[in-house]
Structures are given as structure tokens and as C-alpha cells.
Amino acid sequence: MPSISARIPDDERDELEEVAALLEEDRSTTIRKALDKGLKQLRVRVAVERYQTGEISVNEAARVAGVPLAEWLEICRERNLTTQLSAADLEDDAETALDL
């Protein structure tokens, strides 16, 4: 597994130590878990922003978010997202869904 080095402020290091102790894990494991969760949240945030502006379709948003289409639709429902897609976009998405 490759190694990455990062500099963090003292207060964040202290928080990392505290969370690692709460989870009864070493720092490396805690960092990996936090990074994984944070990256997933960032992907969803970008997908939401691009989807809401109409920049990407439903399928593209699911891909950007890194989740299956069904999970993306659940995210949309939870966040009350409205579609910014044209009728042609919706038709293309329906055809793609049928091909799955």
C-alpha cells in the first residue's frame, strides 16, 4: 500500500488522536476511514451541484457520486433535488435504464 504524507495543524492532530482512541484504532486506520468517508461525501456534493445546474444527467450524476443509479435516486429524494433535464435527456436515461 502506498504511503502519503500530509501536514496538519496541531488541533487536527489532537482530534485525530482522540477519535482513534475512541475507535480503539491506530492513527493510520482512522485516517484511512476518514479519508474514505470524506471522499465519498465530496463526490456526492459535486454530483449534486452539477446535477442541479443541469450540467450532467441522472446517470452521469450517479457515476460522479460513485454510487449505483438507484442509490443516486435515493440521494435525490432525500435532498429534494429536482431534475434540470430536458425531455430528450429523460428519454435517453430511460433507454439506458432499459439496456441495463
All heavy atoms as an XYZ file, in Angstrom:
781
protein
N       0.859     -1.171      0.000
C       0.000      0.000      0.000
C       0.907      1.235      0.000
O       1.816      1.338      0.822
C      -0.892     -0.034      1.251
C      -1.869      1.079      1.330
S      -2.989      1.079      2.767
C      -3.410     -0.613      3.023
N       0.638      2.190     -0.910
C       1.479      3.393     -0.942
C       1.281      4.255      0.303
O       0.239      4.211      0.952
C       1.027      4.131     -2.199
C      -0.268      3.541     -2.579
C      -0.368      2.189     -1.948
N       2.279      5.041      0.585
C       2.250      5.930      1.743
C       2.133      7.374      1.273
O       2.733      7.749      0.258
C       3.529      5.751      2.548
O       3.551      6.632      3.639
N       1.355      8.168      2.002
C       1.184      9.588      1.699
C       1.476     10.374      2.965
O       1.069      9.992      4.056
C      -0.256      9.893      1.233
C      -0.545      9.177     -0.074
C      -0.470     11.379      1.067
C      -1.973      9.325     -0.558
N       2.168     11.472      2.795
C       2.498     12.328      3.927
C       1.704     13.628      3.812
O       1.532     14.157      2.718
C       3.996     12.621      3.917
O       4.324     13.517      4.949
N       1.209     14.111      4.937
C       0.475     15.379      4.950
C       0.768     16.114      6.247
O       0.940     15.504      7.300
C      -1.025     15.124      4.822
N       0.793     17.418      6.138
C       0.973     18.248      7.335
C      -0.406     18.726      7.778
O      -1.206     19.175      6.963
C       1.858     19.443      7.019
C       3.257     19.066      6.620
C       4.109     20.322      6.444
N       5.392     20.028      5.884
C       6.432     19.555      6.560
N       6.312     19.309      7.841
N       7.578     19.325      5.961
N      -0.663     18.578      9.082
C      -1.939     19.040      9.624
C      -1.672     19.887     10.863
O      -0.672     19.684     11.559
C      -2.890     17.859      9.962
C      -2.281     16.920     11.010
C      -3.267     17.081      8.704
C      -3.227     15.838     11.499
N      -2.580     20.819     11.148
C      -2.409     21.640     12.352
C      -2.476     20.783     13.623
O      -3.055     19.696     13.631
C      -3.600     22.610     12.293
C      -4.113     22.540     10.897
C      -3.747     21.206     10.364
N      -1.895     21.313     14.682
C      -1.857     20.590     15.961
C      -3.249     20.217     16.450
O      -3.451     19.104     16.952
C      -1.147     21.430     17.030
C       0.347     21.546     16.785
O       0.895     20.718     16.019
O       0.963     22.460     17.357
N      -4.222     21.117     16.297
C      -5.565     20.815     16.801
C      -6.200     19.658     16.032
O      -6.912     18.834     16.610
C      -6.466     22.055     16.785
C      -6.629     22.673     15.417
O      -5.698     22.581     14.588
O      -7.704     23.258     15.168
N      -5.929     19.555     14.733
C      -6.457     18.429     13.963
C      -5.747     17.130     14.339
O      -6.363     16.069     14.382
C      -6.342     18.698     12.460
C      -7.313     19.765     11.984
C      -7.207     20.034     10.498
O      -6.449     19.328      9.782
O      -7.900     20.962     10.036
N      -4.459     17.201     14.611
C      -3.722     16.024     15.068
C      -4.297     15.536     16.391
O      -4.512     14.344     16.587
C      -2.241     16.335     15.220
C      -1.427     15.072     15.595
C      -0.111     15.368     16.268
N      -0.363     16.116     17.496
C       0.351     17.167     17.889
N       1.354     17.601     17.176
N       0.065     17.790     19.016
N      -4.579     16.487     17.290
C      -5.155     16.117     18.587
C      -6.518     15.464     18.410
O      -6.835     14.471     19.074
C      -5.270     17.352     19.488
C      -3.911     17.930     19.872
O      -2.894     17.226     19.713
O      -3.875     19.105     20.308
N      -7.309     16.009     17.500
C      -8.631     15.422     17.244
C      -8.495     14.027     16.644
O      -9.232     13.111     17.001
C      -9.460     16.316     16.327
C     -10.877     15.815     16.157
C     -11.780     16.778     15.414
O     -11.335     17.875     15.024
O     -12.950     16.419     15.223
N      -7.541     13.865     15.746
C      -7.288     12.550     15.152
C      -6.925     11.538     16.235
O      -7.453     10.417     16.255
C      -6.158     12.651     14.120
C      -5.615     11.339     13.571
C      -6.695     10.550     12.849
C      -4.427     11.610     12.668
N      -6.050     11.938     17.138
C      -5.653     11.049     18.238
C      -6.862     10.677     19.101
O      -7.021      9.519     19.494
C      -4.578     11.725     19.109
C      -3.278     11.985     18.405
C      -2.453     10.737     18.157
O      -2.776      9.666     18.705
O      -1.481     10.833     17.395
N      -7.703     11.665     19.368
C      -8.887     11.426     20.196
C      -9.854     10.454     19.522
O     -10.344      9.519     20.154
C      -9.596     12.751     20.482
C     -10.775     12.627     21.418
C     -11.431     13.971     21.701
O     -10.745     15.005     21.641
O     -12.645     13.960     21.972
N     -10.109     10.668     18.233
C     -11.030      9.791     17.508
C     -10.444      8.381     17.393
O     -11.161      7.389     17.576
C     -11.368     10.370     16.112
C     -12.134      9.363     15.270
C     -12.159     11.657     16.265
N      -9.159      8.281     17.123
C      -8.513      6.970     17.042
C      -8.663      6.222     18.370
O      -8.953      5.022     18.383
C      -7.043      7.122     16.663
N      -8.504      6.945     19.466
C      -8.654      6.317     20.783
C     -10.100      5.876     21.015
O     -10.346      4.779     21.525
C      -8.214      7.284     21.878
N     -11.057      6.721     20.608
C     -12.472      6.358     20.758
C     -12.814      5.101     19.973
O     -13.602      4.263     20.431
C     -13.370      7.507     20.291
C     -13.446      8.733     21.183
C     -14.171      9.874     20.470
C     -14.148      8.393     22.493
N     -12.230      4.982     18.794
C     -12.496      3.827     17.936
C     -11.602      2.633     18.271
O     -11.759      1.556     17.690
C     -12.292      4.214     16.464
C     -13.227      5.288     15.919
C     -12.817      5.682     14.499
C     -14.668      4.807     15.937
N     -10.658      2.864     19.188
C      -9.693      1.835     19.570
C      -8.941      1.328     18.345
O      -8.807      0.129     18.104
C     -10.369      0.696     20.335
C     -10.998      1.156     21.634
C     -11.704      0.053     22.384
O     -11.892     -1.048     21.825
O     -12.068      0.290     23.541
N      -8.466      2.296     17.539
C      -7.727      2.002     16.317
C      -6.433      2.811     16.314
O      -6.292      3.777     17.054
C      -8.537      2.424     15.081
C      -9.845      1.706     14.919
C     -10.660      2.260     13.765
O     -10.418      3.389     13.311
O     -11.575      1.541     13.336
N      -5.532      2.424     15.428
C      -4.329      3.226     15.258
C      -4.654      4.418     14.351
O      -5.695      4.451     13.701
C      -3.187      2.380     14.672
C      -3.548      1.791     13.331
O      -3.428      2.508     12.320
O      -3.963      0.606     13.294
N      -3.759      5.389     14.334
C      -3.993      6.603     13.538
C      -4.164      6.304     12.055
O      -5.015      6.886     11.392
C      -2.846      7.595     13.724
C      -2.887      8.337     15.017
C      -1.849      9.403     15.059
N      -0.526      8.869     14.680
C       0.610      9.498     14.806
N       0.629     10.711     15.280
N       1.751      8.948     14.461
N      -3.360      5.403     11.514
C      -3.425      5.106     10.083
C      -4.798      4.580      9.674
O      -5.355      4.988      8.657
C      -2.355      4.084      9.690
O      -1.082      4.648      9.818
N      -5.349      3.691     10.470
C      -6.677      3.144     10.179
C      -7.734      4.237     10.259
O      -8.611      4.345      9.389
C      -7.014      1.997     11.154
O      -6.021      0.980     11.022
C      -8.384      1.412     10.872
N      -7.633      5.079     11.272
C      -8.584      6.178     11.435
C      -8.488      7.152     10.264
O      -9.505      7.605      9.738
C      -8.349      6.902     12.771
O      -8.446      5.945     13.838
C      -9.371      7.995     12.996
N      -7.278      7.461      9.840
C      -7.086      8.365      8.708
C      -7.695      7.757      7.443
O      -8.383      8.441      6.677
C      -5.591      8.679      8.499
C      -5.084      9.580      9.638
C      -5.348      9.339      7.151
C      -3.576      9.732      9.676
N      -7.440      6.464      7.203
C      -7.997      5.817      6.010
C      -9.514      5.861      6.016
O     -10.149      6.143      4.995
C      -7.495      4.378      5.892
C      -6.093      4.269      5.346
C      -5.730      2.833      4.966
N      -5.833      1.896      6.077
C      -4.863      1.678      6.967
N      -3.730      2.339      6.881
N      -5.031      0.799      7.925
N     -10.122      5.592      7.164
C     -11.588      5.621      7.257
C     -12.122      7.033      7.025
O     -13.106      7.227      6.318
C     -12.058      5.106      8.619
C     -11.957      3.612      8.763
C     -12.483      3.172     10.112
C     -12.451      1.666     10.257
N     -12.975      1.235     11.570
N     -11.481      8.017      7.640
C     -11.924      9.405      7.477
C     -11.764      9.865      6.034
O     -12.639     10.552      5.484
C     -11.139     10.316      8.420
N     -10.668      9.487      5.410
C     -10.426      9.856      4.022
C     -11.466      9.220      3.106
O     -12.034      9.887      2.231
C      -9.014      9.448      3.604
C      -8.584      9.820      2.197
C      -8.635     11.332      1.999
C      -7.179      9.296      1.926
N     -11.741      7.951      3.322
C     -12.741      7.249      2.507
C     -14.108      7.925      2.626
O     -14.757      8.213      1.624
C     -12.836      5.787      2.932
C     -13.844      5.015      2.113
O     -13.720      4.990      0.865
O     -14.763      4.421      2.717
N     -14.526      8.193      3.855
C     -15.829      8.823      4.078
C     -15.855     10.232      3.485
O     -16.820     10.631      2.839
C     -16.148      8.861      5.565
C     -17.515      9.427      5.866
C     -17.872      9.303      7.327
C     -19.224      9.902      7.548
N     -20.149      9.011      8.186
N     -14.800     10.972      3.690
C     -14.730     12.340      3.176
C     -14.749     12.391      1.661
O     -15.422     13.234      1.065
N     -14.025     11.487      1.018
C     -14.010     11.458     -0.442
C     -15.385     11.125     -0.999
O     -15.828     11.713     -1.984
C     -12.967     10.452     -0.948
C     -11.507     10.841     -0.721
C     -10.582      9.696     -1.112
C     -11.159     12.113     -1.479
N     -16.076     10.192     -0.354
C     -17.434      9.845     -0.795
C     -18.356     11.059     -0.675
O     -19.155     11.337     -1.568
C     -17.974      8.670      0.019
C     -17.329      7.360     -0.358
C     -17.836      6.213      0.495
C     -17.122      4.925      0.104
N     -17.496      3.794      0.954
N     -18.254     11.780      0.437
C     -19.088     12.968      0.627
C     -18.775     14.039     -0.407
O     -19.689     14.696     -0.918
C     -18.905     13.529      2.040
C     -19.508     12.669      3.121
C     -19.211     13.188      4.516
O     -18.379     14.075      4.714
N     -19.894     12.626      5.495
N     -17.505     14.219     -0.733
C     -17.124     15.202     -1.742
C     -17.664     14.832     -3.114
O     -18.150     15.688     -3.859
C     -15.599     15.354     -1.796
C     -14.956     16.065     -0.616
C     -13.443     15.961     -0.705
C     -15.388     17.523     -0.571
N     -17.593     13.550     -3.461
C     -18.121     13.102     -4.754
C     -19.619     13.384     -4.851
O     -20.101     13.864     -5.873
C     -17.851     11.611     -4.959
C     -16.397     11.263     -5.178
C     -16.236      9.764     -5.368
N     -16.779      9.366     -6.652
C     -16.045      9.117     -7.724
N     -14.734      9.207     -7.655
N     -16.603      8.768     -8.859
N     -20.340     13.082     -3.788
C     -21.794     13.324     -3.788
C     -22.069     14.819     -3.896
O     -22.943     15.240     -4.662
C     -22.460     12.711     -2.539
C     -23.905     13.187     -2.395
C     -22.401     11.189     -2.600
N     -21.319     15.630     -3.176
C     -21.534     17.078     -3.230
C     -21.333     17.615     -4.641
O     -22.142     18.405     -5.144
C     -20.602     17.796     -2.258
C     -20.937     19.289     -2.154
C     -20.005     20.028     -1.252
N     -18.838     20.369     -2.053
C     -17.642     20.628     -1.573
N     -17.425     20.569     -0.284
N     -16.644     20.945     -2.357
N     -20.265     17.177     -5.301
C     -20.013     17.629     -6.672
C     -21.126     17.150     -7.599
O     -21.616     17.908     -8.443
C     -18.630     17.137     -7.161
C     -18.457     17.357     -8.656
C     -17.521     17.842     -6.394
N     -21.556     15.914     -7.439
C     -22.627     15.381     -8.282
C     -23.920     16.170     -8.078
O     -24.608     16.504     -9.046
C     -22.852     13.900     -7.970
N     -24.250     16.498     -6.835
C     -25.454     17.279     -6.545
C     -25.377     18.643     -7.219
O     -26.330     19.083     -7.878
C     -25.662     17.435     -5.015
C     -26.691     18.516     -4.696
C     -26.073     16.104     -4.397
N     -24.257     19.309     -7.060
C     -24.100     20.647     -7.649
C     -24.234     20.607     -9.166
O     -24.959     21.419     -9.758
C     -22.743     21.239     -7.260
C     -22.645     21.602     -5.791
C     -21.225     21.936     -5.341
O     -20.281     21.872     -6.171
O     -21.051     22.241     -4.144
N     -23.558     19.662     -9.801
C     -23.593     19.581    -11.263
C     -24.968     19.146    -11.773
O     -25.417     19.600    -12.818
C     -22.502     18.647    -11.770
C     -21.118     19.221    -11.564
C     -20.058     18.321    -12.118
N     -18.740     18.909    -11.894
C     -17.616     18.285    -12.155
N     -17.614     17.066    -12.660
N     -16.463     18.876    -11.927
N     -25.604     18.256    -11.036
C     -26.934     17.798    -11.432
C     -27.943     18.936    -11.326
O     -28.759     19.150    -12.213
C     -27.354     16.609    -10.558
C     -28.719     16.068    -10.896
C     -28.934     15.367    -12.078
C     -29.780     16.255    -10.033
C     -30.183     14.872    -12.391
C     -31.028     15.765    -10.334
C     -31.232     15.070    -11.516
O     -32.476     14.590    -11.818
N     -27.878     19.675    -10.232
C     -28.827     20.782    -10.015
C     -28.683     21.887    -11.057
O     -29.656     22.546    -11.391
C     -28.673     21.362     -8.617
C     -29.430     20.610     -7.558
C     -30.921     20.561     -7.825
O     -31.461     19.512     -8.135
N     -31.602     21.669     -7.703
N     -27.482     22.081    -11.574
C     -27.296     23.120    -12.595
C     -27.654     22.609    -13.981
O     -27.649     23.383    -14.941
C     -25.837     23.627    -12.620
O     -24.974     22.551    -12.981
C     -25.444     24.239    -11.288
N     -27.938     21.316    -14.090
C     -28.279     20.744    -15.384
C     -27.065     20.380    -16.210
O     -27.184     20.019    -17.372
N     -25.898     20.460    -15.594
C     -24.653     20.169    -16.294
C     -24.521     18.683    -16.645
O     -23.914     18.324    -17.649
C     -23.482     20.611    -15.419
C     -22.126     20.452    -16.023
C     -21.020     20.909    -15.072
O     -21.262     21.779    -14.210
O     -19.908     20.379    -15.208
N     -25.091     17.824    -15.787
C     -24.979     16.386    -16.010
C     -26.330     15.711    -15.853
O     -27.228     16.235    -15.191
C     -23.944     15.734    -15.058
C     -24.317     15.962    -13.597
C     -22.542     16.228    -15.359
C     -23.388     15.255    -12.605
N     -26.449     14.543    -16.452
C     -27.691     13.764    -16.405
C     -27.754     12.932    -15.124
O     -26.802     12.891    -14.339
C     -27.760     12.837    -17.615
O     -26.796     11.803    -17.483
N     -28.844     12.235    -14.971
C     -29.036     11.350    -13.819
C     -27.940     10.289    -13.792
O     -27.314     10.056    -12.754
C     -30.435     10.692    -13.872
C     -30.581      9.624    -12.815
C     -31.525     11.733    -13.746
N     -27.720      9.646    -14.918
C     -26.699      8.590    -14.980
C     -25.307      9.144    -14.718
O     -24.503      8.526    -14.011
C     -26.729      7.878    -16.335
C     -27.946      6.991    -16.474
O     -28.361      6.357    -15.527
N     -28.521      6.959    -17.665
N     -25.003     10.296    -15.281
C     -23.688     10.903    -15.057
C     -23.522     11.295    -13.592
O     -22.439     11.146    -13.022
C     -23.517     12.125    -15.954
C     -23.372     11.779    -17.426
C     -23.434     13.008    -18.317
O     -24.378     13.820    -18.156
O     -22.528     13.147    -19.164
N     -24.586     11.786    -12.976
C     -24.518     12.166    -11.566
C     -24.224     10.950    -10.689
O     -23.415     11.028     -9.759
C     -25.814     12.842    -11.138
N     -24.861      9.836    -10.998
C     -24.603      8.611    -10.238
C     -23.140      8.200    -10.392
O     -22.486      7.806     -9.422
C     -25.533      7.496    -10.698
N     -22.609      8.326    -11.608
C     -21.211      7.973    -11.860
C     -20.268      8.894    -11.092
O     -19.336      8.441    -10.440
C     -20.906      8.030    -13.355
C     -19.499      7.571    -13.691
C     -19.161      7.769    -15.162
N     -19.372      9.138    -15.613
C     -18.572     10.176    -15.337
N     -17.522     10.010    -14.562
N     -18.823     11.390    -15.814
N     -20.535     10.211    -11.145
C     -19.692     11.171    -10.424
C     -19.743     10.903     -8.926
O     -18.719     10.944     -8.234
C     -20.127     12.628    -10.734
C     -19.462     13.618     -9.795
C     -19.830     12.977    -12.189
N     -20.931     10.601     -8.417
C     -21.089     10.325     -6.984
C     -20.466      8.989     -6.593
O     -20.218      8.741     -5.415
C     -22.568     10.350     -6.606
N     -20.237      8.127     -7.582
C     -19.648      6.822     -7.294
C     -20.621      5.848     -6.670
O     -20.238      4.996     -5.875
N     -21.914      5.998     -7.035
C     -22.950      5.136     -6.472
C     -23.803      4.554     -7.599
O     -23.872      5.126     -8.695
C     -23.858      5.913     -5.482
C     -23.056      6.426     -4.302
C     -24.585      7.047     -6.180
N     -24.491      3.446     -7.336
C     -25.429      2.912     -8.331
C     -26.572      3.905     -8.569
O     -26.882      4.735     -7.702
C     -25.956      1.630     -7.689
C     -25.017      1.311     -6.585
C     -24.397      2.597     -6.155
N     -27.216      3.796     -9.717
C     -28.294      4.712    -10.069
C     -29.395      4.724     -9.016
O     -29.885      5.793     -8.642
C     -28.878      4.339    -11.444
C     -30.006      5.224    -11.961
C     -29.572      6.684    -12.060
C     -30.481      4.718    -13.317
N     -29.765      3.565     -8.514
C     -30.824      3.505     -7.501
C     -30.438      4.295     -6.249
O     -31.272      4.986     -5.661
C     -31.130      2.058     -7.139
N     -29.186      4.207     -5.855
C     -28.729      4.960     -4.680
C     -28.717      6.456     -4.978
O     -29.065      7.272     -4.118
C     -27.339      4.495     -4.256
C     -26.888      5.095     -2.931
C     -25.575      4.498     -2.446
O     -25.219      3.371     -2.830
O     -24.897      5.191     -1.664
N     -28.348      6.832     -6.209
C     -28.374      8.245     -6.581
C     -29.802      8.791     -6.507
O     -30.030      9.884     -6.015
C     -27.789      8.473     -7.979
C     -27.983      9.887     -8.408
C     -28.834     10.341     -9.361
C     -27.375     11.055     -7.839
N     -28.781     11.723     -9.430
C     -27.891     12.174     -8.512
C     -26.443     11.254     -6.839
C     -27.497     13.468     -8.204
C     -26.060     12.551     -6.541
C     -26.585     13.638     -7.219
N     -30.747      8.010     -6.985
C     -32.150      8.450     -6.937
C     -32.612      8.622     -5.489
O     -33.385      9.530     -5.184
C     -33.045      7.472     -7.701
C     -32.783      7.419     -9.208
C     -33.616      6.313     -9.853
C     -33.045      8.759     -9.874
N     -32.124      7.786     -4.606
C     -32.439      7.926     -3.180
C     -31.817      9.207     -2.621
O     -32.451      9.934     -1.845
C     -31.940      6.703     -2.401
C     -32.230      6.738     -0.926
C     -33.720      6.716     -0.592
O     -34.526      6.265     -1.407
O     -34.065      7.180      0.519
N     -30.592      9.514     -3.020
C     -29.941     10.761     -2.606
C     -30.768     11.952     -3.083
O     -30.997     12.908     -2.332
C     -28.490     10.836     -3.149
C     -27.609      9.814     -2.435
C     -27.918     12.244     -3.001
C     -26.247      9.591     -3.091
N     -31.226     11.880     -4.324
C     -32.060     12.959     -4.878
C     -33.330     13.147     -4.050
O     -33.729     14.271     -3.746
C     -32.439     12.662     -6.331
S     -31.066     12.784     -7.481
N     -33.966     12.027     -3.699
C     -35.194     12.098     -2.908
C     -34.918     12.708     -1.535
O     -35.630     13.606     -1.091
C     -35.812     10.706     -2.754
C     -37.193     10.727     -2.083
C     -37.693      9.342     -1.753
N     -36.881      8.650     -0.769
C     -36.858      8.921      0.541
N     -37.625      9.879      1.026
N     -36.092      8.245      1.367
N     -33.860     12.252     -0.883
C     -33.524     12.749      0.456
C     -33.226     14.240      0.451
O     -33.522     14.945      1.412
C     -32.309     12.003      1.006
C     -32.584     10.563      1.372
C     -31.321      9.779      1.685
O     -30.203     10.329      1.542
O     -31.451      8.602      2.059
N     -32.629     14.719     -0.628
C     -32.229     16.129     -0.715
C     -33.230     16.989     -1.476
O     -32.969     18.157     -1.743
C     -30.854     16.231     -1.368
C     -29.782     15.574     -0.519
C     -28.463     15.576     -1.225
N     -27.475     14.860     -0.437
C     -26.277     15.327     -0.144
N     -25.904     16.500     -0.579
N     -25.444     14.627      0.568
N     -34.359     16.385     -1.842
C     -35.400     17.096     -2.591
C     -34.861     17.760     -3.856
O     -35.198     18.904     -4.167
C     -36.106     18.136     -1.713
C     -36.864     17.489     -0.586
O     -37.546     16.487     -0.775
N     -36.721     18.040      0.606
N     -34.012     17.039     -4.571
C     -33.450     17.575     -5.801
C     -34.483     17.492     -6.913
O     -35.227     16.529     -7.004
C     -32.200     16.792     -6.225
C     -31.041     16.776     -5.235
C     -29.885     15.989     -5.818
C     -30.598     18.184     -4.884
N     -34.501     18.493     -7.720
C     -35.401     18.486     -8.867
C     -34.567     18.331    -10.128
O     -33.427     18.780    -10.201
C     -36.207     19.797     -8.956
O     -35.287     20.895     -9.013
C     -37.121     19.957     -7.762
N     -35.150     17.700    -11.109
C     -34.418     17.468    -12.345
C     -34.290     18.750    -13.148
O     -35.184     19.585    -13.151
C     -35.096     16.372    -13.197
O     -34.273     16.122    -14.327
C     -36.468     16.777    -13.661
N     -33.158     18.885    -13.777
C     -32.900     20.027    -14.646
C     -32.772     19.545    -16.081
O     -32.191     20.216    -16.921
C     -31.594     20.721    -14.212
C     -31.577     21.163    -12.775
C     -32.592     22.233    -12.483
O     -32.788     23.140    -13.280
N     -33.260     22.122    -11.365
N     -33.320     18.370    -16.340
C     -33.116     17.732    -17.626
C     -34.276     17.997    -18.579
O     -35.420     18.156    -18.161
C     -32.951     16.223    -17.426
C     -31.821     15.820    -16.484
C     -31.843     14.331    -16.262
C     -30.492     16.257    -17.041
N     -33.938     17.964    -19.846
C     -34.955     18.118    -20.880
C     -35.671     16.784    -21.100
O     -35.224     15.734    -20.628
C     -34.297     18.569    -22.185
O     -33.491     17.523    -22.694
N     -36.745     16.839    -21.860
C     -37.467     15.612    -22.188
C     -36.560     14.638    -22.936
O     -36.612     13.422    -22.716
C     -38.707     15.947    -23.004
N     -35.709     15.153    -23.819
C     -34.781     14.293    -24.566
C     -33.797     13.614    -23.619
O     -33.480     12.427    -23.791
C     -34.034     15.117    -25.611
N     -33.308     14.348    -22.608
C     -32.400     13.760    -21.629
C     -33.090     12.626    -20.871
O     -32.504     11.564    -20.647
C     -31.921     14.810    -20.625
C     -30.997     15.849    -21.236
O     -30.292     15.524    -22.210
O     -30.991     16.988    -20.734
N     -34.313     12.860    -20.463
C     -35.063     11.838    -19.729
C     -35.300     10.608    -20.601
O     -35.223      9.474    -20.124
C     -36.384     12.411    -19.224
C     -36.267     13.473    -18.137
C     -37.628     14.096    -17.853
C     -35.662     12.899    -16.882
N     -35.571     10.827    -21.878
C     -35.779      9.708    -22.793
C     -34.499      8.901    -22.948
O     -34.527      7.680    -22.917
C     -36.230     10.245    -24.154
C     -36.690      9.160    -25.110
C     -37.292      9.748    -26.376
O     -38.186     10.595    -26.273
O     -36.824      9.329    -27.450
N     -33.362      9.591    -23.074
C     -32.069      8.906    -23.174
C     -31.788      8.095    -21.907
O     -31.322      6.951    -21.982
C     -30.929      9.904    -23.381
C     -30.923     10.519    -24.784
O     -31.606      9.956    -25.689
O     -30.250     11.551    -24.952
N     -32.074      8.655    -20.744
C     -31.865      7.954    -19.486
C     -32.763      6.733    -19.400
O     -32.349      5.676    -18.917
C     -32.111      8.883    -18.291
C     -30.981      9.866    -18.078
O     -29.888      9.657    -18.629
O     -31.208     10.864    -17.363
N     -34.020      6.849    -19.866
C     -34.937      5.722    -19.844
C     -34.437      4.604    -20.751
O     -34.485      3.427    -20.391
C     -36.341      6.169    -20.261
N     -33.924      4.958    -21.923
C     -33.374      3.959    -22.843
C     -32.165      3.273    -22.238
O     -32.013      2.040    -22.354
C     -33.018      4.617    -24.178
C     -34.218      5.013    -25.015
C     -33.833      5.723    -26.285
O     -32.654      5.645    -26.702
O     -34.726      6.378    -26.872
N     -31.319      4.036    -21.588
C     -30.142      3.450    -20.922
C     -30.561      2.495    -19.834
O     -30.004      1.397    -19.697
C     -29.251      4.566    -20.327
O     -28.837      5.426    -21.380
C     -28.041      3.989    -19.624
N     -31.575      2.869    -19.060
C     -32.070      2.003    -17.977
C     -32.624      0.702    -18.545
O     -32.435     -0.371    -17.957
C     -33.127      2.736    -17.170
N     -33.293      0.758    -19.666
C     -33.826     -0.443    -20.279
C     -32.723     -1.389    -20.743
O     -32.881     -2.605    -20.725
C     -34.738     -0.086    -21.462
C     -36.073      0.566    -21.091
C     -36.818      0.985    -22.348
C     -36.922     -0.387    -20.263
N     -31.591     -0.802    -21.148
C     -30.470     -1.617    -21.600
C     -29.764     -2.336    -20.447
O     -29.036     -3.296    -20.662
C     -29.438     -0.762    -22.347
C     -29.968     -0.287    -23.694
O     -30.924     -0.896    -24.212
O     -29.420      0.722    -24.221
N     -29.984     -1.847    -19.225
C     -29.341     -2.481    -18.064
C     -30.084     -3.731    -17.753
O     -29.892     -4.685    -17.341
C     -29.361     -1.530    -16.852
C     -28.621     -0.224    -17.046
C     -28.807      0.654    -15.825
C     -27.142     -0.481    -17.262
